[in-house]
């Protein structure tokens, strides 16, 4: 039976009830982009993952379980970022999220992974070259994307670009005739590594995630869309937790919700299950609320920390969590 967990400020009772952030994976780079592949030669002995809205860090221990050296391309994918989500939300520190400040250490030594940006249309086509040819920024939060396509532009270049994007299927009219952005951006960090037989390899990643943001709107509906229904579905918030959010909103004006995602299921691409897995969720401030869907027992170990541990862990879900600010500066 699936169990859902959400946590909030100490003044409320906890009631059991999910852009950013991914597990390493062996990979190959093909003409169509990065393809994550499974290997039966290297095992993930352990993964220690820490996630907050301001920091993600993860420590891995790998082991080559064969008698031969294994030359692998290793890729760390961040969660896909929907262009329409960028338009509709308010990412924190948008001026700092052009690309991620991503740090990787292998056996304690800093390395420089190659950063690869892949943009795909909503129907699955790789359109990265279209963006490059048109001189469009690949970074999802670039200031260029802040303009509204549905406005009337005097700039001939913008008008032409808009028409080209419509022809490419990257701008699609909704039922009211407004242009909607129809692509996603995904960032990968890629490097080569030789896994020696029987040798353990330590890999550490650390970065500030792309934390999308939106304001808590309460129980509002628009053209059949419900903020409450959408939030509860994405982050598994119970009615009790929703009530706690509404009480915070009543006391603090309109709280900001920071949204962080992490691709966990790629951990299945290594040989066998993860021998030892530990997840630590940090809501940063005791007054904040953090809400996510998780198939397991997240235990409170400190005022802001919640932890899950398992042996022979098989990740069957990615992580999508929301941290709602429970106070005003």
N, C-alpha and C positions, 0 to 999 in steps of 0.2 A: 504493500500500500504506500502510495506516495505521500510524503509529509512536506509541508511548506513552512518556512520560517521567516519571521520579520522581527526586527528589534527596534525599540525606541527609547526615549529618555526615561530616566529612572522613575519619574513621577507617575508613569503609566504602567499598568500591569502587562506582562508579556503573555500573549495568547498565541499558541501554535496555529498556525493557519493551514523572473525576473524581474563607434561608435564608438584608451581604451587601451598585447594582451592575447596571448595564445600559447599553447604548448608547442615545443619543438617537434619537428617531424622530419623524417628523411624526405628528400624531394628530388625532382629533376626539373630542369628548365627547358621547356620546349618552345617551338615557334608560337604557340598559343598562350604562353605564359608559364607560370609555375604550377607544377602538378605534384601534389603531396603523395608520396608513395609509402607502402608498408615495407619494412625490413624484418627478416627473421634472424638477423645476425647480431643485432645490438639490442640489449635489454635496458630498460629504465629501472634501475634499482630503487631510486627514490626521487620524489618531487616534493619540494617544500615551497608552497605558493602563498604569497601575501598580497592582498588586494585592498586598496583604499581609493578614494576619489583623487588623491594627490600622488600616489605612488603605487607601482606594481613591481614586485621583485620575486624572483623564483630561482631556486637552487636545485639543480639536477645532479644525479650521479648515474652515469651510463657505464655499461660493461659489454665488451665484445665477447660473445659466448661461443665463438667459433675458434678454429685453429689458424685462421688466416687474417691478415690485415684487411680491414674493410674501409674503402675510400667512399665516403658518403657526402652528398650535398645536403646540408641541414638548413631548414627554413623555419622561421618563426613568423607566422601570419598574424597580423592584427585583425580585429573583426571588420567586416565590410561596413562602409559608411554610406548610407543612402543619401544621395544629393538632396532629395526633398526633405530629409530630416535636418540637414544642415541649414536649409532655408527656413524651416519651421521652428528651429530651436535657437538657443543662445549659448554656444559653446563657451566654457570658461577659458580665459586666457587665449582667446582666438588668435592674438598676434604671436603667440608662442607655439601654435600647433600647425604651422605650415608643414613641418615634418617633425618626427618624434626625436627627442634627445635620448637615444637608445644606447645603453651601455652593455657590452658583453665581455665576460671573462671566461677563458678556458683554462682550467687548472691554475686559476689565480692570475693569469696574464691577460691584459686587455687585448682584444682583437677588434678589427673594423669590419663588421658584416657589410655586405653590399645591400643598399636600400633599393628595392624595386617597387614601383608603383604600377598597379594594374587597374584600369578602368573598364568596366563592363556595362553594356546597355542592359535594361531590364529584361530583355529577351535572351541574354547570355552571350552576346557578341563582344569580343575584345575590341574596344574603340580607343585604346590608348593612343594609337598612331594618329587618329583623327584629332585628338586634343593637341598632340605635338605639332601636327601640320598646321593647325589653325592658330598656333601660338597661345593656346589656352593653358592656364595654370593647372598642374596636376594635383597640387595640394588642395584637399577638400575644403579647408576653411580660409582659402585665400580671399582677400577683400573683393576681388573681382566678382565672386559669386554672391555678393550681398545685394546686387541690383535685382530689380523685379522684371522678369521677362515679359510680363503682361502689360507693362507700361508702354506708352508710345514714345519711341526714341527719335531724336532729331539726327543723331549720329548715324551716318550711312553705314559705317563699318559695323556698328552694333546691329543694325537692322539686317544687314547681309548675314552676319554671324548667326543671328536668331533663325533666319530662314534656312541656313545650312544645317543647324542643329535639328530643326524640325524635319528636314529631308532625311537626316541620318537616324531619325526615330529617337532622339535624345530629349526632345520637347514634345509632349503629348497633351492635347487638349482634354480637359476634364469636361464633365457634363455641363458646366457653366461657361465653358469657352476659355478658361484660363490655361496657360501653359504650365505643365508640371514637369519637373526635372526627372528624367527616366534613366538614371545611371547610378552605379555604385563605384566607390573607390576602395581598393584594398592595398595595404602596404605590407611588404614582406621584408624580412632581414635574413640574408642568405650568406652562408660561408661553407667552405670545404673543411673536412676533418678526416684524418686517418685514425681509425680506432684499432689499436694494437690488440692482439689476442690476449684475453684474460686481464686486461688492464682497465681499471676504473678511470673514467674521465669526468671531471667536475665542470659543470657549465652554470654560469650565473648570468641572469639578465636583470636589468633595472631600468625603469623609465617612468616618466610622467605620462599617464594615459590620456588619450583624447577623451575628455569627460564632456559628453554632450550635456546640455542643460535645458530645462524648461521650468516654467513656474507652475506651482500647484494651483489648479483652477477650480477645484472643488467639484461638486456634482453638476456640471454643466453639460448641455447637449447642443449639437449644431448639425443640422441636416442629417439627423439620424446617428451621428457619431457622439459617443459619450466619453468624456475624459475619465470618469470613474471606472467605467467598464474596461476601457483600454488600459488604464494603469493597473487595475486588479488582475487583468489577464496577463500582462507582461511581467509583473513583479509579485504575483501571488499574494496580494494584500487582502487579508480577511476583513469582514465588516468591522470587527473591533479595531483593527489597525487603521482602517479608513477613518473611523471616528477619532482616533488619536491624531491623525493628520489634520482633520478638520479643526480640532481644538487648537493645534499649533497655529494653523492659518488664522484663526480668530484672534490669536494673541500677538502674532508677529507680522501682520499684513500678509503679503504673498510670499510664501517660502520658495526658495530656489531648490529644484531637484537636480542633482548631479547624477548622470547615468554613465556607468562603466561596464564594458563588456570584456569577456575573456574567452578565447577559443580553447576549450579543454579537450574536446573529443579527439584532436589530432594525436593525443598521447597514445591512442590505440594503434598508431602506425609503427610502434616499436615492438620488439619480440615479447609476446606475452603481456600479462597485466603489469601495472606499476607495483613493484614489490611493497613499497611503503609510500603512502600519499598523505600529505598534511595540507589543509587549506586553512588560512587565517584571514578572516574578514575584519576590517577595522573601520568603524563608522566615524572616527576622527575626533568626535566630541560626544560626551555622554548625553547631551541634549538632542543630538541628531537621531533620525530614524533611518535605518537601513533595511531595505526590503528586497528579497530575492527568492527565486524558486530553487530548492535544493533537495535532492533525494538522500537525506541523511540527517544525522543528529548533530547540529551545530551547537556546541556548548559555550556558554559565556565563561571566559577565563579572566577577564579584566573589565573595567568599566566601559571600554570601547571595543573590546576584542571578543570574537567568536571563532571557535575552532572545530574542525572536523578531521579525524584521522582514520585511516583504513589500511589494511594489508591486502595485497593482491587486488588492487583497485582497478576497475575497468570504467573509465569515464564514459558515461552515456549521455551527458548533457553539457552544453556550454553554459557559461555564467553570464547573466545579465542582471545587474543590481542597480538600485536607486538609493541614493543617500539624500534625504530631505533635511534641509537646515532647520533645526529646531530652536533657533534663537536669532535675534537681530543685533548687529553691531551698534 
